Amino acid sequence: MSESEAAWGGSVIALHPDDDPASSANLSRCITNLSNGGFRNPVAFLRWFLAGKREAVRLFKIRKDLGHDALNVLSSWYLKTKDVYRAGICSSEGIRAVEQAHNVGTALPHQVALAYAVRAQWAAYDANRPGNRERKEYVDTLARGILALEPHIRAEDTVQALRQLVRCYKQLGLAYYSLGETKIGRRYLIDALQRAEGEADTESQAKQLRSLIKQREAR
């Protein structure tokens, strides 16, 4: 393994082609590696991007068979690559799948909140198209849904659930920034940072949030 591959957590070749066809683990790994250092290493960025694109194409074809977690990962890929159309399809199906699972007791509150947060990001991006300003109200509705779920997420009583709550608030913050609602966006990023530094106890998320807040304040 080269130094650049080591910095990226391994070679793209290490993706597992024999995984369950409905698994989103490979795509999730591509998203993580692109987020962690793609722009510092253009060659590695291209390799992970192409690997992610292949995985996304494969998963999109079988999206009707995917669970809510996999649909969230697929939606996140399309949001990252600015494919608003496919992100809309996948995030809508993700909401449907997670609510069905929650109704029968197979989805936890933090998983429902994550689906709402991903959908909110899509709605915020879509709101920038002519005639779609009603999406702002939809983002508000999804944000209220996440706020209502927070006590239930806390009742899960796990650090992992709290870290996912941090992620939800971060995504809401970015959604409101996309809408031009900078005060609301900053508030959600600050809320996320406070939880990351506190009870969620996740320095990696806190570091990313500090950077996001600094970037937004510099604009």
C-alpha positions as CSV (number, residue, x, y, z in Angstrom):
1,M,0.0,0.0,0.0
2,S,1.4,3.4,-1.0
3,E,1.6,6.4,1.4
4,S,-1.3,8.0,-0.4
5,E,-3.4,4.9,-0.1
6,A,-2.6,4.6,3.6
7,A,-3.7,8.2,4.1
8,W,-7.0,7.3,2.4
9,G,-7.6,4.2,4.5
10,G,-6.7,1.7,1.8
11,S,-6.7,1.1,-1.9
12,V,-9.9,1.4,-4.0
13,I,-9.2,-2.1,-5.1
14,A,-9.9,-3.2,-1.5
15,L,-13.7,-2.6,-2.1
16,H,-15.5,-5.9,-1.7
17,P,-17.3,-7.0,-4.8
18,D,-18.8,-10.1,-3.1
19,D,-20.7,-8.0,-0.5
20,D,-24.5,-8.4,-0.3
21,P,-25.8,-6.7,-3.6
22,A,-28.0,-4.5,-1.5
23,S,-25.1,-3.4,0.8
24,S,-24.1,0.3,0.8
25,A,-20.9,-0.2,2.8
26,N,-18.7,0.3,-0.3
27,L,-20.4,3.5,-1.3
28,S,-20.2,4.7,2.3
29,R,-16.5,4.1,2.3
30,C,-16.1,6.1,-0.9
31,I,-18.1,9.1,0.5
32,T,-15.9,9.0,3.7
33,N,-12.6,8.9,1.7
34,L,-13.7,11.7,-0.6
35,S,-14.7,13.8,2.4
36,N,-11.5,13.2,4.3
37,G,-8.9,14.2,1.7
38,G,-9.9,14.1,-2.0
39,F,-8.8,17.6,-2.8
40,R,-5.3,17.0,-1.3
41,N,-4.7,14.1,-3.6
42,P,-6.3,14.5,-7.1
43,V,-5.4,11.0,-8.3
44,A,-6.9,9.3,-5.2
45,F,-9.9,11.6,-5.4
46,L,-10.6,10.5,-9.0
47,R,-10.2,6.8,-8.1
48,W,-12.5,7.0,-5.2
49,F,-15.0,9.1,-7.2
50,L,-15.1,6.6,-10.0
51,A,-15.5,3.7,-7.5
52,G,-18.3,5.6,-5.8
53,K,-20.0,6.3,-9.1
54,R,-20.0,2.6,-10.0
55,E,-21.4,1.7,-6.6
56,A,-24.1,4.3,-6.9
57,V,-25.2,3.2,-10.3
58,R,-25.4,-0.4,-9.1
59,L,-27.5,0.6,-6.0
60,F,-29.8,2.9,-7.9
61,K,-30.8,0.1,-10.1
62,I,-31.9,-2.0,-7.1
63,R,-33.1,0.9,-5.0
64,K,-36.6,-0.7,-4.5
65,D,-34.8,-3.6,-2.6
66,L,-32.7,-1.3,-0.4
67,G,-33.3,-0.6,3.3
68,H,-33.6,2.9,4.7
69,D,-29.9,3.0,5.8
70,A,-28.7,2.1,2.3
71,L,-31.1,4.6,0.8
72,N,-29.7,7.3,3.1
73,V,-26.2,6.5,1.9
74,L,-27.2,6.6,-1.7
75,S,-29.0,9.9,-1.2
76,S,-25.9,11.3,0.5
77,W,-23.8,10.3,-2.5
78,Y,-26.1,12.1,-4.9
79,L,-26.2,15.2,-2.7
80,K,-22.4,15.2,-2.6
81,T,-22.2,14.9,-6.4
82,K,-25.0,17.5,-6.9
83,D,-27.3,15.1,-8.6
84,V,-30.5,16.7,-7.1
85,Y,-32.8,14.6,-9.3
86,R,-31.6,11.2,-8.0
87,A,-31.1,12.5,-4.5
88,G,-34.8,13.5,-4.5
89,I,-35.9,10.0,-5.6
90,C,-33.7,8.2,-3.1
91,S,-34.4,10.5,-0.1
92,S,-38.2,10.2,-0.8
93,E,-37.9,6.4,-0.8
94,G,-35.7,6.6,2.3
95,I,-38.4,8.5,4.2
96,R,-41.0,5.9,3.1
97,A,-38.8,3.0,4.1
98,V,-37.7,4.3,7.5
99,E,-41.3,5.3,8.5
100,Q,-42.6,1.9,7.5
101,A,-39.7,0.3,9.5
102,H,-40.4,2.6,12.5
103,N,-44.1,1.7,12.5
104,V,-43.2,-2.0,13.0
105,G,-40.5,-1.3,15.5
106,T,-37.4,-2.1,13.3
107,A,-36.1,1.5,12.9
108,L,-34.7,3.6,15.8
109,P,-35.6,7.2,16.3
110,H,-32.1,8.4,15.3
111,Q,-32.5,6.5,12.0
112,V,-35.8,8.3,11.3
113,A,-34.1,11.7,12.1
114,L,-31.2,10.9,9.7
115,A,-33.7,10.2,6.9
116,Y,-35.4,13.6,7.6
117,A,-32.0,15.4,7.7
118,V,-31.0,14.0,4.3
119,R,-34.3,14.9,2.8
120,A,-34.0,18.4,4.2
121,Q,-30.7,18.8,2.5
122,W,-32.3,17.7,-0.8
123,A,-35.2,20.1,-0.3
124,A,-32.8,23.0,0.4
125,Y,-30.9,22.3,-2.8
126,D,-34.1,21.9,-4.8
127,A,-35.4,25.2,-3.4
128,N,-32.9,27.1,-5.4
129,R,-34.6,26.1,-8.7
130,P,-37.2,28.6,-10.0
131,G,-40.7,28.0,-8.6
132,N,-39.5,25.7,-5.8
133,R,-39.5,28.2,-2.9
134,E,-42.1,26.1,-1.1
135,R,-39.3,23.7,-0.3
136,K,-38.3,26.1,2.5
137,E,-41.5,25.3,4.3
138,Y,-40.8,21.6,3.8
139,V,-37.3,22.0,5.3
140,D,-39.0,23.7,8.3
141,T,-41.4,20.8,8.7
142,L,-38.5,18.3,8.6
143,A,-36.5,20.3,11.1
144,R,-39.5,20.2,13.5
145,G,-39.7,16.5,13.0
146,I,-36.0,16.1,14.0
147,L,-36.5,18.4,17.1
148,A,-39.5,16.3,18.1
149,L,-37.4,13.1,17.8
150,E,-34.5,14.4,20.0
151,P,-36.0,13.2,23.4
152,H,-36.6,9.7,21.8
153,I,-33.0,9.7,20.5
154,R,-31.7,10.5,23.9
155,A,-33.9,7.7,25.3
156,E,-31.9,5.3,23.1
157,D,-29.2,6.0,25.7
158,T,-26.2,5.3,23.4
159,V,-23.3,7.5,22.3
160,Q,-23.8,6.3,18.7
161,A,-27.4,7.7,18.7
162,L,-26.1,11.1,20.1
163,R,-23.4,11.2,17.4
164,Q,-26.1,10.7,14.8
165,L,-28.1,13.5,16.3
166,V,-25.0,15.7,15.9
167,R,-24.9,14.7,12.3
168,C,-28.6,15.6,11.9
169,Y,-28.1,19.1,13.3
170,K,-25.1,19.6,11.0
171,Q,-27.1,18.6,8.0
172,L,-29.9,21.0,9.0
173,G,-27.4,23.8,9.4
174,L,-26.1,23.2,5.9
175,A,-29.6,23.0,4.5
176,Y,-30.5,26.4,6.0
177,Y,-27.2,27.9,4.7
178,S,-28.2,26.6,1.2
179,L,-31.5,28.4,1.6
180,G,-29.7,31.7,2.5
181,E,-31.0,31.5,6.1
182,T,-27.6,32.1,7.6
183,K,-28.7,32.8,11.2
184,I,-30.7,29.6,11.4
185,G,-28.0,27.6,9.7
186,R,-25.4,28.9,12.1
187,R,-27.6,28.1,15.1
188,Y,-27.9,24.5,14.0
189,L,-24.2,24.2,13.5
190,I,-23.5,25.7,16.9
191,D,-26.1,23.2,18.4
192,A,-24.3,20.4,16.7
193,L,-20.9,21.5,17.9
194,Q,-22.1,21.8,21.5
195,R,-23.4,18.3,21.4
196,A,-20.3,17.0,19.7
197,E,-18.0,18.6,22.4
198,G,-20.4,17.5,25.2
199,E,-22.4,14.4,25.7
200,A,-21.7,12.9,22.2
201,D,-17.9,13.2,22.9
202,T,-16.7,13.1,19.3
203,E,-13.7,15.2,18.6
204,S,-13.7,14.3,14.9
205,Q,-17.2,15.7,14.4
206,A,-16.4,18.7,16.6
207,K,-13.3,19.5,14.5
208,Q,-15.3,19.3,11.3
209,L,-18.0,21.6,12.7
210,R,-15.5,24.2,13.9
211,S,-14.1,24.2,10.4
212,L,-17.6,24.6,8.9
213,I,-18.5,27.4,11.2
214,K,-15.2,29.2,10.5
215,Q,-15.7,28.9,6.8
216,R,-19.2,30.2,6.9
217,E,-18.3,33.2,9.1
218,A,-15.5,34.1,6.7
219,R,-17.9,34.6,3.8
